[in-house]
Structures are given as structure tokens and as C-alpha cells.
């Protein structure tokens, strides 16, 4: 058998028959394909068939035979030698969203006009991913020329056999696409950095974008604006106030008449010609035909008694409108209740009105101060949920009630658990204990009763997951039912569930940590406020004598192995004699948690010293 030599040792032997390594154990001479297709893209296939995974083949692959181009091309210079062994990355992944932007222009000849040409500014976008090019012209206001995409993204031919590449672009040069010549003048910072670092192309100095003579001629003032005998110059007014519109929100209170109601409108005032347009705010299921415009755009007379007043009477101007004022729209009194931000800023700049004078008015009050008529909601019919039945009132085509998905995502798997007892007149119910779980994602509550030996009551699920009504609320309330939320649940609170009263005795540590993280929503967990209140109550109850009363109870309940520490619930019972009802059980537990070295073991001596 021949002695194995590495490719480095065989570099001087010519690639001729008899000088190559022959594997005598090879029985399968089929060629392995190196490219495969996945999702429509060609990828390199690196998995070998089982019969090719012989020790000789693996040894040759480890030494680079068949994989290193140096074996085939010998000592030719390699430009990508460092890429050996790296994973193949397709171009659509490597150069995804890599776009080069060049600023350019071209001149369009104008025939039979005093203008010789139009100078049109464009942006050339080069996509490195597939060498495609797009030419886009940014829109210019009042140009009168269709603008936008001039050449859609595609590979542009440079000649009959070549396409444009990134190396064909530079600054201060011309490029020709489909017979139209573009002058490239500048590029953005990313393009400059890419051309220098990746392509090793030194860009030329940028050129200044030339000006269009016709645009310069149009932009200069043609004549002086003076007021003539018929009033201000209309051209000046058009140039200064074109597309400037004041918007007011108005109401028309027609409830004094038969079948009248409070209707909302939007008033547009056009500064360019002092014209007014009134549009009605359309609401679903209002029973009215969809006529959007109550008053077409025209100048609005201040008084309207007969048809000739439209042309003869004095007209409204923008100085006559105020938030809270009443205007006459063809015999109908309209109350201006609000305006948009642009209108509020306009009046502040021209009339120097304070922001307090432009505050919106309440929509539910009319001119006479009476409450507006509220939509009557029929009582709950008992089918489905309240929100589901309410959908048949609001919509003609039934829709499922909307869910608060943001709340559900933020509070997913967040559950507040409390230990409770039942407050009942029956003796057999006094010792029963329950676990109340409140889900923050959907405000639903479940009650579970742990089994107790010799209790005579079978434990298990006491209440399925459901929303519990607050005491005094019902499903037929016109404003909608009110349910228990997280703010209503704290240690010491009484929860009424279907005529059963539950007293919350304790909670798990997650509940206390969750509430203390947001003291604004849960005032029972505001540590600083509770400490100040407890210190004040200690002083009002006698100071040292009140502390001694608490300490005596805690000393009797203290752990002999750890003097000065007692259980949290023992401190809660001792504090009830001092704080009475001024501090809830949840507030006392929040105070005790600040002096716990171990879980539910309170250093009551340090607590009394702090108070």
C-alpha cells in the first residue's frame, strides 16, 4: 500500500494519471451533488451519503482534499482564503436591506416654451442584494409633473451583455439608463462608508445640486401686493392662507321641539375666502340618512330672515368665533364647544387669547344648562353575559364583545390568592377555610375549600371561575354592573359572593410584593404612609404604655429559640388592641414585613423602636 502524503507534500507532482491517491476500498463511484434547493434558494449540501463516510474519505476531508480550492488551482493567489470552513450565507440574507442611495438629476427638454429645460432631481437606489436599481423622483409641490417612481426596481443593462454593478457608480459622473443620462452629484453617509470600506472605491468630491431656472423665476415676487378699492389683494391672500382651515366642534340643541335632540356638527372655516362649511357627525344606528353636509362651503350671513340675506347681510369672519359662543347658521343656534389644536394656536397667536379662554365645554349640557338626553339601555335579559347582550342594543349586526388584550397579555398567569373564612350564623361554618384566587388578566374569581379531616363537609371547588358583583350592584343597572377588582381585595376585607360573606385572613407573599410595587393603586401597601400613621397612633394611645402592651403579647408568643421574634399573625393580634380600626390588617402586615429577617418572623422589638 502506498504511504499517505498530504496535499502539501504532493504539490510538486503533476495532476496526471498514476500520481493521484486511489482508494482501493471504494465501491460506490457516484458523484455527490453539492447544491440543494430549500424554499426556492440554492444551498450547499454538506451531508454525505452513508457509504461515503469511510475513514479514508473523512481523513481526506479533514486535510482539505476535495474541499479546498488550493488542491485544484495549486499556487494561484486566493482572495477568500479566510472563508474556508465558514457556513454558507445566501446573498439575500447577507445583504438584506442594504441599499445605497445616490442623489442625481437630469434635464428634461421643454419645446415651444420660454423654458429651455426642467431640472428634475432624483434618487438612485442601488440594492446590493441582487444588483437591482430603482430611480425615484421625490414629489415637488405644485410642479405640474407626474412624479414618483421613474424606473421600477430591476437590473439595468449597461450594454448588450453586461448589467450595472456597484463599481459603475461614483460621484461627479454620468450614468445612462435606457437612453436617459443622470448626473450623480452626492450620496448619503452610509453609501460613502460602504463604498470605501467594502468596495475599496474612493468617491469623488460631491457636487452642488444646480438650481432650476424656471423654479427661481417662479419663486421671486412678480409684483407688490397692495389693497385695491375692492379690498385686500386676492393673490396675496391666496398665497398666505391657502389650505389653512379652522375647525370647530359645535352642537345644535333642538330638544325643545317635538322629536328634537342634541346633534353634533363640525364647522370648517376657510381663511382663504372666509367661507364656512358645516358637516354633521354621523353616529351608528342614529336612524338618519347619511347626508354629511348640512351647509355647503359658502360665506355665512350673521342674520338670516329671508333668502336675500345670504347675499346682502354682513358675513361672519374668523374673529366672530369663540369657544363657548353661539353663532347663527341659517336660523339655527349653534354652540361652539371645542376646537382643534391648530385653531387654538391660531387664536393664541393672532388674538393673544389665554389657554383658559379656549377650554372645551362639556358635551352633555345644552344652552339652558339642562342635562342632555342619555341613551336608554334596556335591562339585562338574562341570556349570555351582560356585555354580550349589550351588543344587541348597540349594533344591528351582532358582534362579540371586545376583550382587553393588552391587559390579558400584561397580566397573564398573575393570580392573587387569599385565605378566607366564612362569616355565618351557623356553627359548622365558622371553622371552614377557603382559598380565594383572583385572576388579574380577566378579573375573574374562584373559591376553593381545602378538605379538612372530621369536618363533616366535603371540600373541593366552591365556586367556578366567574366575575363577582360588588354589593349593591346588579346586572340590570343602567350604567352597567360593577365587579370586584384588585383594589377591593386586601387582608381584612369582607367579600360578598352570592349572599355569602368571606373575611380575608391572609395572603401569599406574591400578593404583598405585587401590591407594594404599586402603592398608588393599593394604598394599603404604602409603606411610608403606614409608618407615619402607626407612629401617630402610638403617641395618641399613650406612647410607652401602648408599646409595652404590644411587647407583652409578643413576648408570650415569641419563639424561645429566637427571643425578640414572633409570628406575623401574633403581632397582628397584639396590634389590634392598640391600632383598633385605624389600621387595617393588611396595613399592619405591610408594616410588619419591613422588619422581617425570616419569612413571617417579625423582629417586633426593632419595630417598636422604629415607632
C-alpha positions in Angstrom: 0.0 0.0 0.0 1.2 3.5 -0.8 2.3 5.7 2.0 -0.2 8.6 2.5 1.1 12.0 1.8 -0.6 15.3 2.5 -1.5 17.7 -0.4 1.3 20.0 0.7 3.8 17.2 0.1 2.2 16.4 -3.3 2.1 20.0 -4.6 5.1 19.4 -6.9 3.6 16.2 -8.5 1.6 17.0 -11.7 -2.1 16.1 -11.7 -1.7 13.1 -14.1 -3.0 9.5 -14.0 -0.9 7.4 -11.7 0.0 10.4 -9.5 -3.3 10.6 -7.7 -4.4 8.8 -4.5 -6.6 5.8 -5.2 -8.9 4.3 -2.6 -9.0 0.5 -3.3 -11.9 0.1 -0.8 -14.2 2.4 -2.7 -17.2 0.6 -4.3 -19.6 3.5 -5.0 -18.3 5.8 -7.7 -21.4 8.1 -7.9 -20.7 11.8 -7.6 -22.2 13.6 -4.7 -24.2 16.7 -5.5 -23.1 19.8 -3.7 -26.1 22.1 -4.2 -29.6 21.6 -2.9 -32.7 23.7 -3.1 -34.6 24.8 0.0 -37.6 27.2 -0.1 -36.6 28.1 -3.6 -33.0 29.0 -2.8 -29.9 27.1 -3.8 -27.9 26.0 -0.7 -24.7 24.0 -0.3 -25.3 20.4 0.6 -22.8 19.2 3.3 -24.4 15.9 4.4 -22.5 12.8 3.0 -24.2 9.6 2.0 -23.6 6.7 4.5 -21.3 4.8 2.2 -19.0 7.8 1.7 -18.4 8.2 5.4 -15.4 5.9 5.4 -12.3 6.7 7.4 -10.2 7.4 4.3 -12.8 9.9 3.0 -13.1 11.6 6.3 -9.3 11.8 6.6 -9.1 13.4 3.2 -11.8 15.9 4.0 -10.0 16.8 7.3 -6.9 17.5 5.2 -8.9 19.6 2.7 -8.9 17.2 -0.2 -12.0 17.9 -2.3 -13.0 21.0 -0.3 -10.0 23.4 -0.6 -9.8 25.1 -4.0 -6.0 25.1 -3.5 -6.0 21.3 -4.5 -7.4 22.2 -7.9 -5.8 25.6 -8.6 -2.4 25.0 -7.0 -0.4 28.1 -6.0 -2.8 30.6 -7.6 -3.5 33.6 -5.3 -6.7 33.2 -3.2 -8.8 36.2 -2.3 -11.1 34.4 0.1 -8.8 32.1 2.0 -10.3 33.1 5.3 -13.7 31.9 4.3 -12.8 28.2 4.5 -14.9 26.4 7.0 -17.5 29.2 7.4 -21.2 28.5 6.9 -22.6 29.4 3.5 -24.8 32.6 3.8 -27.1 33.4 0.8 -26.9 36.9 -0.6 -30.5 37.7 0.2 -29.6 37.2 3.9 -26.2 38.8 3.9 -27.2 41.9 2.1 -30.8 42.2 3.2 -31.9 45.8 3.4 -28.5 47.1 2.3 -29.4 49.9 -0.1 -27.1 52.6 -1.5 -28.6 56.0 -2.2 -27.2 58.5 -4.7 -28.5 62.0 -5.4 -28.7 62.8 -9.1 -30.6 64.9 -11.6 -31.4 65.0 -15.3 -32.5 67.8 -17.6 -35.8 67.4 -19.5 -36.1 69.5 -22.6 -39.2 71.7 -23.0 -40.3 72.5 -26.5 -42.1 75.6 -27.7 -41.7 77.5 -24.4 -39.6 80.2 -22.9 -38.3 77.5 -20.7 -35.4 75.6 -22.2 -35.4 72.6 -19.8 -36.8 71.4 -16.5 -34.2 70.2 -14.0 -35.6 67.1 -12.2 -33.9 65.9 -9.1 -34.0 62.1 -8.5 -32.6 59.5 -6.1 -30.9 56.4 -7.4 -31.4 53.4 -5.1 -28.9 50.5 -5.6 -29.9 47.2 -3.9 -26.7 45.3 -3.1 -28.7 42.1 -2.6 -29.4 41.4 -6.3 -27.7 44.4 -8.0 -31.1 45.9 -8.9 -31.6 49.6 -9.3 -34.6 51.9 -8.8 -34.9 55.6 -9.8 -37.3 57.7 -7.7 -38.2 61.3 -8.0 -39.3 63.0 -4.8 -42.6 64.9 -5.3 -42.3 68.7 -5.6 -45.2 70.8 -4.6 -47.1 72.5 -7.5 -44.7 71.2 -10.1 -47.4 70.0 -12.5 -45.4 67.0 -13.5 -46.3 63.4 -12.5 -43.6 62.3 -10.1 -42.7 59.3 -8.1 -41.1 56.1 -9.3 -39.4 56.7 -12.7 -37.7 53.3 -13.1 -39.0 50.4 -11.1 -36.6 48.2 -9.3 -34.8 45.9 -11.8 -31.4 45.1 -13.1 -30.5 47.8 -15.6 -28.5 46.8 -18.7 -25.1 48.6 -19.2 -24.6 47.0 -22.7 -25.9 44.1 -24.6 -24.0 41.7 -22.4 -23.5 43.5 -19.1 -25.5 45.0 -16.3 -24.8 47.9 -14.0 -22.9 47.0 -10.8 -21.9 48.9 -7.7 -18.5 49.6 -9.2 -20.0 51.6 -12.0 -21.2 54.4 -9.6 -19.2 57.3 -8.4 -19.8 61.0 -7.6 -19.5 63.7 -10.3 -20.1 61.1 -13.0 -22.8 60.4 -15.5 -24.8 57.1 -15.8 -27.2 56.3 -18.6 -30.4 54.2 -18.0 -32.5 53.4 -21.1 -31.1 56.4 -23.0 -31.6 58.9 -20.3 -28.4 60.4 -18.7 -28.3 61.1 -15.0 -25.7 63.2 -13.3 -24.7 61.8 -9.9 -23.8 64.6 -7.5 -23.9 63.2 -3.9 -24.7 60.3 -1.7 -25.6 59.6 1.9 -23.1 58.8 4.7 -23.9 55.0 4.7 -23.2 54.8 0.9 -19.9 56.6 1.3 -18.8 54.3 4.1 -19.9 51.2 2.2 -18.0 52.2 -0.9 -14.9 52.9 1.0 -14.8 50.0 3.4 -16.4 47.2 1.4 -15.7 48.0 -2.3 -12.4 50.0 -1.7 -13.7 52.7 -4.0 -12.6 56.3 -3.3 -15.5 58.5 -4.2 -15.0 61.8 -5.9 -15.8 65.1 -4.3 -19.6 65.8 -4.2 -21.0 68.5 -6.5 -23.6 71.1 -5.6 -27.1 70.4 -6.9 -27.9 73.0 -9.5 -31.0 75.2 -9.4 -33.8 75.1 -11.9 -34.0 78.5 -13.7 -37.8 78.1 -14.0 -38.2 77.5 -10.3 -36.1 80.5 -9.4 -38.2 82.6 -11.8 -41.4 81.4 -10.2 -40.3 81.8 -6.6 -39.5 85.5 -6.9 -42.3 88.1 -6.3 -43.9 89.3 -9.5 -45.5 92.4 -8.2 -46.2 94.3 -5.0 -49.3 93.3 -3.0 -51.5 96.3 -2.4 -55.0 96.7 -1.3 -57.3 98.0 -4.1 -60.7 99.6 -3.9 -62.4 96.2 -3.6 -60.4 95.1 -0.6 -57.1 93.2 0.0 -55.2 91.6 -2.8 -56.7 88.2 -3.5 -53.5 86.8 -4.8 -51.6 87.7 -1.6 -54.4 86.2 0.5 -54.4 83.0 -1.5 -50.7 82.6 -1.2 -50.7 83.2 2.5 -53.8 81.3 3.6 -54.2 78.5 1.1 -55.1 75.2 2.9 -55.4 76.9 6.2 -58.6 75.8 7.8 -60.0 76.4 11.3 -62.1 73.6 12.7 -64.7 74.0 15.5 -66.9 71.4 17.2 -70.5 72.6 17.6 -73.8 71.3 18.9 -77.3 72.2 17.9 -79.7 71.8 20.8 -83.1 71.1 19.3 -84.7 69.3 22.2 -87.3 71.9 22.8 -89.1 70.9 19.6 -91.0 67.7 19.1 -88.7 64.7 18.5 -85.7 67.1 18.8 -82.4 66.1 20.1 -78.8 67.3 20.7 -76.9 66.9 17.5 -73.2 67.4 16.9 -71.6 69.1 14.0 -68.1 70.1 12.7 -67.6 73.6 11.3 -64.8 74.4 8.9 -63.7 78.0 8.4 -61.5 78.6 5.3 -59.2 81.6 5.8 -58.5 82.0 2.1 -62.0 83.3 1.3 -63.9 83.5 4.7 -66.2 80.6 3.7 -67.8 78.2 6.1 -68.7 74.5 5.8 -70.8 72.6 8.3 -70.7 68.8 8.5 -72.8 66.6 10.7 -71.1 64.0 12.9 -72.6 60.6 11.9 -73.2 58.1 14.7 -74.1 54.4 14.2 -77.8 53.5 14.4 -78.9 57.1 14.7 -81.8 56.5 12.2 -80.8 59.3 9.9 -80.0 59.3 6.2 -76.3 59.7 5.6 -76.3 63.4 4.5 -72.8 64.5 5.6 -73.0 68.2 4.7 -75.6 70.5 6.4 -74.2 73.7 4.8 -72.0 73.7 1.7 -69.0 75.9 1.6 -70.1 79.5 1.3 -69.9 82.8 3.2 -72.2 82.6 6.2 -74.5 85.6 7.0 -74.8 86.8 10.6 -78.6 87.2 10.3 -81.0 85.1 8.2 -84.7 86.1 7.9 -85.2 85.7 4.2 -83.4 84.3 1.2 -81.9 87.7 0.1 -79.9 87.8 3.4 -77.5 85.2 2.0 -76.0 87.9 -0.3 -77.0 91.2 1.4 -76.4 90.6 5.1 -73.0 91.0 6.8 -70.9 87.8 6.9 -69.1 86.0 9.7 -65.3 86.3 9.9 -62.9 84.3 12.0 -62.8 87.0 14.7 -66.5 86.3 15.4 -65.9 82.7 16.6 -65.1 81.8 20.2 -65.3 78.6 22.2 -68.4 78.9 24.3 -70.1 81.4 21.8 -73.3 80.9 19.8 -73.5 81.6 16.1 -76.5 81.6 13.8 -76.3 79.2 10.9 -79.3 79.9 8.7 -81.7 80.3 11.6 -80.2 77.6 13.8 -78.3 78.5 17.0 -75.0 76.5 17.2 -73.0 76.4 20.4 -69.2 76.2 19.8 -68.0 73.8 22.4 -64.4 73.0 21.3 -61.8 73.4 18.5 -58.7 71.6 17.4 -55.1 72.3 18.4 -54.3 74.3 15.2 -57.3 76.6 15.7 -56.3 77.1 19.4 -52.8 78.0 18.4 -54.0 80.3 15.6 -56.2 82.3 18.0 -53.4 82.5 20.6 -51.0 84.0 18.0 -53.4 86.5 16.4 -55.7 87.5 19.2 -53.5 86.6 22.2 -56.2 84.6 23.9 -55.2 82.8 27.1 -55.4 78.9 27.0 -58.2 79.2 29.7 -60.4 81.0 27.3 -60.2 78.2 24.7 -61.0 75.3 27.1 -63.6 72.9 25.7 -67.2 72.7 27.2 -68.9 69.6 28.4 -70.9 68.0 25.7 -73.7 66.7 27.9 -75.0 70.2 28.7 -77.1 72.4 26.4 -77.5 76.2 26.3 -80.1 76.2 29.1 -77.8 74.1 31.5 -80.1 71.0 31.4 -78.6 67.6 31.1 -78.7 66.0 27.7 -80.9 63.1 27.0 -79.0 59.8 27.6 -79.4 56.8 25.5 -81.8 54.4 27.2 -80.4 50.9 27.7 -82.9 48.1 28.2 -82.5 45.9 31.3 -80.4 42.7 31.1 -82.4 39.9 29.5 -80.5 37.0 31.2 -79.1 35.5 28.0 -75.3 35.3 27.9 -73.1 37.8 29.6 -74.0 41.4 30.1 -71.6 42.7 27.5 -72.8 40.1 25.0 -76.5 41.1 25.5 -75.5 44.8 25.3 -74.1 44.2 21.8 -77.7 43.5 20.5 -78.6 47.1 21.6 -75.6 48.9 20.1 -75.3 47.0 16.8 -77.8 45.8 14.3 -75.4 43.1 13.2 -74.3 41.2 16.4 -70.7 41.4 17.3 -68.8 39.6 20.1 -67.8 41.8 23.0 -64.3 43.2 22.7 -61.6 42.0 25.1 -58.8 44.0 26.6 -55.9 42.0 25.0 -53.3 44.4 26.4 -54.4 43.7 30.0 -54.6 40.0 29.2 -51.0 39.9 27.9 -49.5 42.0 30.7 -51.2 40.0 33.5 -51.1 36.5 32.1 -50.6 33.9 34.8 -50.8 36.6 37.5 -53.1 35.4 40.3 -53.7 36.9 43.8 -54.5 34.2 46.4 -56.1 34.9 49.8 -57.0 32.7 52.8 -60.6 33.5 53.9 -63.2 32.3 56.4 -66.9 32.4 56.1 -68.9 34.7 58.3 -72.1 32.8 59.1 -74.6 32.3 61.8 -74.2 28.5 61.6 -71.6 27.0 63.9 -70.5 24.4 61.4 -69.4 27.1 59.0 -67.2 29.0 61.5 -64.1 26.8 61.2 -64.3 26.4 57.4 -61.4 27.9 55.5 -61.3 28.8 51.8 -58.7 29.9 49.2 -59.9 32.8 47.0 -58.0 33.2 43.8 -58.3 36.4 41.7 -57.1 36.5 38.1 -55.7 39.9 37.1 -56.0 39.1 33.4 -59.8 38.9 33.3 -61.0 40.0 36.8 -62.4 36.5 37.5 -62.5 34.9 40.9 -62.5 31.2 42.0 -63.1 29.8 45.5 -61.6 26.5 46.7 -62.2 24.8 50.0 -59.3 22.6 51.2 -60.6 19.3 52.6 -60.4 19.0 56.5 -60.4 15.8 58.4 -63.5 15.2 60.6 -65.1 18.4 59.4 -68.2 16.7 58.1 -68.1 18.8 54.9 -66.7 17.6 51.6 -64.1 20.1 50.4 -63.2 21.0 46.8 -64.3 23.6 44.4 -66.8 26.0 46.0 -67.2 28.4 43.1 -66.3 28.2 39.4 -64.3 31.0 37.7 -66.6 34.0 37.4 -66.8 37.7 37.9 -68.4 38.7 41.2 -70.7 41.7 41.5 -70.0 44.4 44.1 -72.6 44.7 46.9 -75.4 46.9 45.7 -74.7 46.4 42.0 -76.9 44.3 39.7 -76.8 43.1 36.2 -79.7 45.4 35.3 -78.0 48.7 36.3 -78.4 51.4 33.5 -74.7 52.3 33.9 -73.6 48.7 33.8 -72.7 46.2 36.6 -69.8 46.8 38.8 -67.5 43.9 39.7 -64.8 43.3 42.3 -61.3 44.4 41.2 -57.8 44.0 42.7 -58.2 47.3 44.7 -61.2 45.8 46.6 -59.2 42.8 47.9 -56.9 43.1 50.9 -56.4 41.3 54.2 -59.3 42.2 56.5 -61.7 43.0 53.7 -65.2 41.4 53.5 -66.0 39.9 50.1 -69.7 39.1 49.4 -70.1 36.3 46.9 -73.7 35.3 46.2 -75.0 36.2 49.6 -72.0 34.6 51.4 -69.7 36.8 53.3 -66.0 35.9 53.3 -63.4 37.6 55.6 -59.9 37.7 54.1 -57.4 36.4 56.8 -54.1 36.2 55.0 -52.5 36.2 51.5 -49.4 34.7 50.0 -46.2 36.6 49.6 -46.7 37.3 45.9 -49.8 39.4 46.8 -47.9 41.6 49.3 -45.0 42.0 46.8 -47.3 42.9 44.0 -49.2 45.5 45.9 -46.2 47.1 47.5 -44.7 47.6 44.0 -47.6 49.9 43.1 -48.6 51.9 46.2 -50.6 54.4 44.2 -53.1 51.7 43.2 -53.0 49.9 46.6 -52.9 52.4 49.5 -52.9 49.5 52.0 -49.3 48.8 50.8 -47.9 52.3 51.0 -45.1 51.7 53.5 -44.1 55.3 54.3 -47.6 56.5 54.9 -48.4 53.5 57.1 -45.3 54.0 59.3 -46.2 57.7 59.8 -49.8 56.8 60.7 -48.7 54.0 63.1 -46.2 56.3 64.8 -49.0 58.9 65.3 -51.4 56.3 66.7 -48.9 55.0 69.2 -48.4 58.5 70.5 -52.2 59.1 70.8 -52.7 55.8 72.6 -50.2 56.5 75.3 -46.8 56.1 73.8 -44.7 53.8 76.1 -47.7 52.1 77.6 -49.1 51.2 74.2 -45.7 49.8 73.2 -45.5 47.8 76.4 -48.9 46.3 75.7 -47.8 45.1 72.3 -44.5 43.9 73.5 -46.1 41.8 76.4 -48.3 40.0 73.9 -45.4 39.4 71.6 -43.1 38.2 74.4 -45.6 35.5 75.3 -45.9 34.4 71.7 -42.1 34.7 70.9 -40.1 31.7 69.9 -37.9 30.5 72.8 -35.1 29.7 70.3 -35.2 33.2 68.9 -36.0 35.8 71.5 -37.3 39.0 70.1 -39.1 37.3 67.1 -42.7 36.3 66.8 -45.0 35.1 64.2 -46.6 37.7 61.9 -50.2 36.7 62.8 -49.4 37.0 66.6 -48.2 40.6 66.1 -51.4 41.3 64.1 -53.5 40.1 67.1 -51.4 42.2 69.5 -51.7 45.3 67.4 -55.5 45.2 67.2 -55.7 46.4 70.8 -53.5 49.4 70.0 -54.5 50.5 66.5 -58.1 49.3 66.7 -59.8 50.1 63.4 -57.5 52.9 62.4 -55.2 50.5 60.6 -56.5 47.5 58.6 -55.0 44.1 59.0 -53.3 44.5 55.6 -51.6 47.7 56.6 -50.3 46.1 59.9 -48.9 43.2 57.8 -47.3 45.7 55.4 -45.7 47.4 58.5 -44.5 44.1 59.9 -43.0 42.9 56.7 -40.4 45.7 56.8 -38.9 44.2 60.0 -38.9 40.5 59.0 -35.5 38.8 58.9 -37.0 35.5 58.1 -40.3 34.7 56.3 -43.2 35.6 58.5 -41.0 36.0 61.6 -41.1 39.7 62.7 -38.5 41.4 64.9 -41.1 43.2 67.0 -38.6 44.9 69.2 -37.0 46.7 66.2 -40.5 47.6 65.0 -41.5 49.2 68.3 -38.2 51.1 68.5 -38.8 52.5 65.0 -42.2 53.7 66.1 
